Amino acid sequence: MATGKNSDILLEVSGLKVAYGGIQAVKGASLQVRQGELVCLIGANGAGKTTTLKAITGTQPVADGDIRFMGHSVKGQGAWDLVKQGLVMVPEGRGVFGRMTIVENLQMGAYVRDDDEVQADIDKVFAIFPRLKERAAQLAGTMSGGEQQMLAMGRGLMARPKVLLLDEPSMGLSPIMVDKIFEVVADIHSRGATILLVEQNASRALGLANRGYVMESGEVTMSGDAKALLDDPKVRAAYLGE
């Protein structure tokens, strides 16, 4: 768990600005993720949450501001280099390789690695996701949405992330599968993973997280202890329907 010391900060975003053409999608957002934390970023659809993750992970150009990972600026670096350094995103919409098997998808997650422990890590993923082990030879494109989400998360873990960014992992899933996905996020965090979670399901995200940030119209408007945000009348009115 985080101690609050600056040396524990793994990911720091400062004054981030991102534009699509003439539209400014992110307007000076700042956030921090410390070693061992589960931090959530919540907000309505179109608030700029996914754009923020894309900028952090090198798939969307940054107009201004800085992104520091493990004490060094990584602004402008490509996704390939960031994954090798341990900054890994599981994208919204899952994005599995549909014509590859489950095992082949997991192997792709380890593509940047050159060690001999890939199979051992596949076994660890199977321990977290027993359903994937049962269907190891199945083509990913024939799986349900929830199963594909499990596979996408497992594939992300195969890169041995120092910070794992999860973009809307519960989107489009049945209530039962949503419960399962949040159980898995909690399990991964309990095993020591540092996570930045983007979610529209504010109550579930804040219920899991250590700290949270609220994003509105490209700006971070609130931040703090997750449980305090969950109890905040403004948050409850805006995102929990109260």
C-alpha positions in Angstrom: 0.0 0.0 0.0 1.2 3.5 -0.7 3.0 5.5 2.0 2.4 8.9 0.5 6.1 9.7 -0.1 7.0 11.3 -3.4 9.5 8.4 -4.0 6.4 6.1 -4.2 4.9 7.9 -7.1 5.1 5.6 -10.2 2.9 7.7 -12.5 2.4 11.5 -12.4 0.4 13.5 -14.9 0.8 17.2 -14.8 -1.2 19.8 -16.7 -2.1 17.4 -19.4 -3.7 18.9 -22.5 -4.9 16.9 -25.5 -6.7 18.2 -28.6 -8.5 16.6 -31.5 -8.2 19.2 -34.2 -9.6 22.4 -32.8 -11.4 20.6 -29.9 -9.6 20.5 -26.6 -10.6 17.1 -25.1 -8.3 17.3 -22.0 -7.7 20.7 -20.4 -4.8 20.6 -18.0 -5.6 17.4 -16.0 -3.2 16.3 -13.3 -3.2 13.0 -11.3 -0.8 10.7 -9.4 -0.6 6.9 -8.9 1.6 5.6 -6.1 3.2 2.2 -5.7 0.6 -0.4 -4.7 -2.4 1.9 -5.1 -5.7 1.3 -7.0 -6.7 4.7 -8.2 -9.9 5.3 -10.2 -10.8 8.0 -12.7 -14.5 8.5 -13.0 -16.7 10.7 -15.0 -19.5 10.8 -17.6 -19.1 9.5 -21.1 -17.1 12.1 -23.1 -15.4 13.6 -20.0 -12.0 12.8 -21.4 -11.1 9.7 -19.4 -10.1 7.4 -22.2 -8.3 10.3 -24.0 -6.2 10.7 -20.8 -5.2 7.1 -20.8 -4.4 7.1 -24.5 -2.1 10.1 -23.9 -0.4 8.5 -21.0 0.3 5.3 -23.0 1.6 7.0 -26.1 -1.3 6.4 -28.4 -2.6 10.0 -28.5 -0.3 13.0 -29.0 0.0 15.4 -26.0 -0.5 19.1 -26.7 0.9 20.3 -23.4 1.8 19.2 -19.9 4.0 16.3 -18.8 3.8 12.6 -18.1 6.3 11.1 -15.7 6.7 7.4 -15.1 9.0 6.1 -12.4 10.6 9.5 -12.1 11.3 10.2 -15.8 9.3 12.1 -18.4 7.8 9.7 -21.0 5.8 12.3 -22.9 6.1 11.6 -26.6 7.3 8.1 -26.3 5.6 5.4 -28.2 3.4 2.7 -26.8 5.9 0.0 -27.6 8.6 1.6 -25.5 6.2 2.3 -22.6 5.0 -1.3 -22.5 8.6 -2.4 -22.3 9.1 -0.1 -19.3 6.0 -1.5 -17.6 3.2 1.0 -18.4 0.5 -1.2 -19.9 -3.1 -0.5 -20.9 -6.0 -2.8 -21.3 -8.1 -0.9 -23.8 -11.8 -0.1 -23.9 -13.5 -2.7 -26.1 -11.0 -5.4 -25.2 -9.3 -5.7 -28.6 -8.4 -9.4 -28.5 -6.9 -11.1 -31.5 -10.1 -13.0 -32.6 -8.4 -15.5 -34.9 -5.8 -16.5 -32.3 -6.4 -18.9 -29.4 -6.5 -17.8 -25.8 -2.9 -19.1 -25.3 -1.7 -17.2 -28.4 -3.3 -14.0 -27.1 -1.5 -14.4 -23.8 1.7 -15.0 -25.6 1.2 -11.8 -27.6 1.0 -10.0 -24.2 4.5 -11.1 -23.5 5.8 -10.1 -27.0 8.1 -7.4 -25.6 9.8 -9.8 -23.1 12.9 -11.9 -23.7 12.9 -14.0 -20.6 12.1 -17.7 -20.1 9.3 -17.3 -17.6 6.4 -16.7 -20.1 4.8 -20.1 -19.6 5.0 -19.7 -15.8 3.2 -16.4 -16.1 0.5 -17.9 -18.4 0.0 -20.4 -15.6 -0.4 -17.5 -13.1 -3.0 -15.9 -15.4 -4.9 -19.2 -15.6 -4.9 -19.3 -11.8 -6.6 -15.9 -11.8 -8.9 -16.8 -14.7 -9.8 -20.5 -14.5 -12.3 -20.1 -17.3 -9.5 -19.2 -19.7 -7.6 -22.3 -18.7 -10.6 -24.4 -19.5 -10.8 -23.0 -23.0 -7.1 -22.4 -23.7 -7.3 -23.7 -27.3 -10.5 -21.8 -28.1 -10.4 -18.9 -30.6 -10.7 -15.6 -28.8 -13.3 -14.3 -31.3 -15.8 -17.1 -30.3 -15.8 -16.1 -26.6 -18.4 -14.0 -24.8 -17.7 -10.4 -24.1 -17.0 -11.1 -20.5 -14.5 -13.9 -21.4 -12.8 -11.6 -23.8 -12.5 -9.0 -21.1 -10.8 -11.6 -18.9 -8.5 -12.4 -21.7 -7.6 -8.8 -22.4 -6.8 -8.3 -18.7 -4.7 -11.5 -18.7 -2.9 -10.4 -21.8 -2.1 -7.1 -20.1 -0.7 -8.9 -17.0 1.6 -10.9 -19.3 3.6 -7.8 -20.0 4.5 -7.7 -16.3 3.2 -4.1 -15.8 4.5 -1.8 -13.1 1.3 0.2 -13.6 -1.8 -1.5 -15.2 -4.3 0.9 -16.8 -7.8 -0.5 -17.2 -10.2 1.4 -19.5 -13.8 0.7 -18.8 -13.4 -3.1 -18.1 -17.1 -3.5 -17.2 -18.6 -1.8 -20.2 -21.2 -3.8 -22.1 -21.2 -6.8 -19.8 -24.0 -8.5 -18.0 -24.5 -7.7 -14.3 -23.1 -11.2 -13.3 -20.0 -10.7 -15.4 -19.6 -7.1 -14.1 -19.5 -8.6 -10.6 -16.8 -11.1 -11.8 -14.7 -8.4 -13.4 -14.6 -6.2 -10.3 -13.8 -9.3 -8.2 -10.8 -9.9 -10.5 -9.7 -6.3 -10.4 -9.7 -6.5 -6.6 -7.8 -9.8 -6.7 -5.1 -8.4 -9.0 -4.7 -5.4 -6.7 -4.5 -7.7 -3.7 -1.6 -9.5 -5.3 0.4 -6.2 -5.4 -0.6 -4.7 -8.7 -0.6 -0.9 -9.1 -3.7 0.0 -11.1 -5.3 3.1 -12.7 -8.9 2.2 -13.4 -11.2 4.3 -15.6 -14.8 3.5 -15.1 -18.3 4.9 -15.7 -19.6 2.7 -12.9 -18.6 5.2 -10.2 -19.9 3.3 -7.2 -18.1 0.1 -8.0 -14.9 1.9 -8.9 -14.8 4.0 -5.8 -15.8 1.0 -3.7 -12.6 -0.7 -4.8 -10.1 2.2 -5.0 -7.8 3.8 -2.5 -8.1 7.2 -4.1 -10.2 8.7 -6.9 -10.3 11.5 -9.4 -13.5 13.0 -10.9 -13.2 14.3 -14.5 -15.7 16.6 -16.1 -15.4 18.2 -19.6 -11.7 17.4 -19.8 -10.8 18.7 -16.3 -10.2 17.0 -13.0 -12.7 18.7 -10.7 -12.5 16.6 -7.6 -10.0 14.2 -6.0 -9.3 12.5 -2.7 -9.8 9.4 -0.7 -12.2 7.0 -2.6 -14.5 6.4 0.3 -14.8 10.1 1.0 -15.7 10.7 -2.7 -18.2 7.9 -2.5 -19.9 9.7 0.4 -19.7 13.2 -1.2 -23.2 14.6 -2.0 -22.0 16.1 -5.3 -20.5 12.8 -6.5 -23.6 10.9 -5.4 -25.9 13.3 -7.1 -23.9 13.4 -10.4 -22.8 9.8 -10.7 -24.9 7.6 -8.4 -28.3 9.0 -9.2 -29.0 10.4 -5.8 
